[in-house]
């Protein structure tokens, strides 16, 4: 599976031909200068505001940024996405090996491993959204939370966060688009591949998004062209282009949106927009190269060159008549002098062609014999013949130390736990596991803060849109947006220890300082039942118990009333009371005695 359906863009991430990349030579991203591969686009807001509503005026400016992104930034993004798919540069390595030498290309999936570990750790447990207005205790924000929960449910928000996290870990940036499908009023969200989108920011001390672009290739049969979408704070402009995305634009449509901000949001893994394992690409290449060369050495060993020092005696057997390829005896024609299968020619016998027998060549055996060479000033010398394969001496222990050092550096510098490490025990306690994941927590502390910025922008834009929709009860002003009161909680996806969790819940409950709702939320990962549903179950059980208690009290009061009226002195009423007691006993109520 390719990282893009744009073949031209794919070739920008590698040299066009295989066997064309020099590994570990300090060049990256299609051999382009790295300075241009990850620059943030910033222009003065005063340059954009006068032209933002006129596509004829801003078209040339936007085309320039599309061209720069396509030629300079796209190769880096696609190369990193290739590594996530284990299509590493080792596949395109210029090894300069001869055609008769083994040339294996073994690609590791270290990039995928690091990304999946980090995404699972940070987003494996769904985010929790709450509401707290510190300025107004009476503001519960029920309408806001209900709208957010409905939006998250419709858009499968937990999976969306994982896709965003994957893009962040791979290339250091991720993009999401808020939109309203045609014919509906329900906003939706989708992740946009970083290889087809970018944002242009203002040059302010606190930059804001001025506009965003999404461009992508369209392949219809043999026809290929580009679609470009330009997002401003109030409109979406649609263009088509030719075979290149940066020229021959034609405006095909424009539409208004009601988010009041650019609806395409950029998330960052860090301020430098560097991927989780991007700084370790050299070590990943070195690891791939070491594995490949070891495989080559093993393959070359079975195809090693045989060196013979002396004479081979395979043809030292008895003489026998030569046979042709069909197994027929060969004779020397007494007339023509050539080879023939006829034993006579013109009545005269032909001489058989005799050759020295070759000894067992199919048995992979060489028959070696000593040889004699004359010395000018002394007697002849007898030398023994020897045969041996020419192979390299492989030091497997040193090779193992080398690749283990590479793996150790990759895990250490990316703060990714090595689950194959013997010290990473499955039965480690929660505290021990926390120490092993301490480095991952530091990475998460930075990425979580930056990710919350994107989440808050998402919620603000949604609140603005909901304020236009009737019956939501959400009001947004220039100075107040209820989305700012939404709390977002990240929960690391740690290995579960239910016993420790139960002990914690019991301890918190005994203090009497924590609400039942908090305890239910803590127990949710164990029971698998949402805290709200658990509360409903508890309330239903309490209501049923209250009904039983009320019935019991009513029956007791009725009996007491009868006794006060003297109706319990005769045997008939006593018998009736006994029947009532029996009925109460059959319905599961405690038995009451009138005596």
C-alpha positions, 0 to 999 in steps of 0.5 A: 500500500502506497502512502499516497495515490499521487505517483508524481508526489511519491517519486518526490519522496525518493529518487525515481529509480531503485538503487539510487539512495546513498544511505547514511550520507547526511541527506534526507527527503529526496536529497533536498535541503532540509531547511525548506522541508518543515517551515511554517508559513506566516504572512502579515494579516494586513496583506491577507485581509484586503484580498481574502474575499476575492479569489481573483486577488488571492489566487496567485498568492495561494498558488505560490504556497501550494507550489512550495508545499508540493516541491519542498515540504511534501517529500519529507512528509511522504518519506516519513509516511513511507517509513510508517508503512515499513517502506524504508530507504533500504529498499532504494539503497545504492549498494553497488553490489555485483550482480552475482552477490546477494543484495537483500533489502530487509526493512524494519517496522520500528517507526510503526512500532514507536507510533503505535505505542505512543498513540495507544498510550495517549489515546487508547483510553478515550478522552473525558469531557466535563464542564466547569465554570469557575465564574458561575457556580450555577452554570452546569453546562448541561446543554454544552456537554450534551451537544459535545457528547452527541457530536463525539458519538456521531463522529466516533471521536475516540477513533478520530483522536487515534488517527490524529495521534498517528499523523502527529507521531509520524510527521509532527503535524496533523489536520482536521476539518470541521464541515457540515454535509450538504442537506444537514445541519449536523457538523462533522469532523474528519482527519486530513492527511498531512501530505495534502494540507497546510495552514498559513498563519499571521505574523502576530505574536500570537499567530492566528490561522489566516487561511488553509489549503487542501489539495489532492490528485484525482485519477479518473481512468487515464485522466489525472488532475488536481482539486484545490480547496481554500478555506477562509474564515467565512468561505470555502473556494473550490478550484481545479488544476491540470497535471500540476497543482500549482498552475492552471487554476479554475474556480468552480465553486464557493460556499459560505460556512458558519464557523467564523474561523478557518475550519481546518485546524493544525495540531502539532506534536511539538513546536518544531513539528518533528515526528516522534521518531524522525530524529532517529532515522539514521539509526533506523537506516543503520539497523536496516543496513546491518540486518540486510548485510548479515542476510547477505553474508549468510547468502554469500556463504552458500555461494562462496568461491572455491579456491584450489591450490594444486591439481584436480584429479577428477579425470584420472580414471580408466579410459572408456569409449566416448558417448554422445549426448544420446548415450550412443558410442562415438567412433572416428570415421576412417574416411572423413575423419569426423565423429560418427555413431557407425562402427564401420564405414564402407566395410572398414571398421572405425576406431572407437574414440577413447577418453579418460573417465571422469570420477563422480563429478555429480557427488560434489567431490573433488579428487585432488592429487599431489603434484611434482614441480622441478627445481633448477638447482635441486631435486623435484619437490612434491606439493600437496593440493588443497581446496577451500572456500573464500568466505568472510569471517563473521563475528556474530557476537559483535554484530549482535552488540551493534544492533542491540546498541542501535535498538537501545538508542532508538528506544531511549531517545524516543522514550518508547518502552522496549517490550522485548526487554526482560526487565519489562516484566508483565507482572510488574506492579503499578508503581514499577510500571509507572517508572518504566513509562516515566519517559513516555509520560514526559513526552505525553506532557508536551504533546498533551498540552499542544493537543489540548490547544487544537481540541479547544479550537475545535470546541470553540468552532462547534460552539459558534456553529451551534449558537446559530442553530435553534434549540441548542441553548448555546450562546456565544459572544465576543467575550464569552464562549462556553467551550472555554469551560469544557474540561478535557482529561487524558488518561494514559492507557496503562496495563490494568491492575483491577485489584489496585483500583478496587483498593483505591476505590475502597480507600477513597470511599472510607474517607467520606470525602468523595462523591458516589459519582467519582467512585463510579467513574473510577470503577468504570474501567473494571465493570465496563459500565458507564458511570451514568448508567451505573447511577441509573441502575442504582437509582432504580434499585433504590426506587424498588426498595422504597416501594417495598418499604412503603408497602410494608409500612402501609400494611402495618398501619392497616393492621394497627388500625384494625386492632384499634377499632377492636376488629381483631378480637374475633376469630374471623378477623384474626384468621384474616390477619393470618392470611395477610401475613402469609401473603406478605411472606410469599411476596418476600416481605418480612413477617409481622406478628400482631401479638 
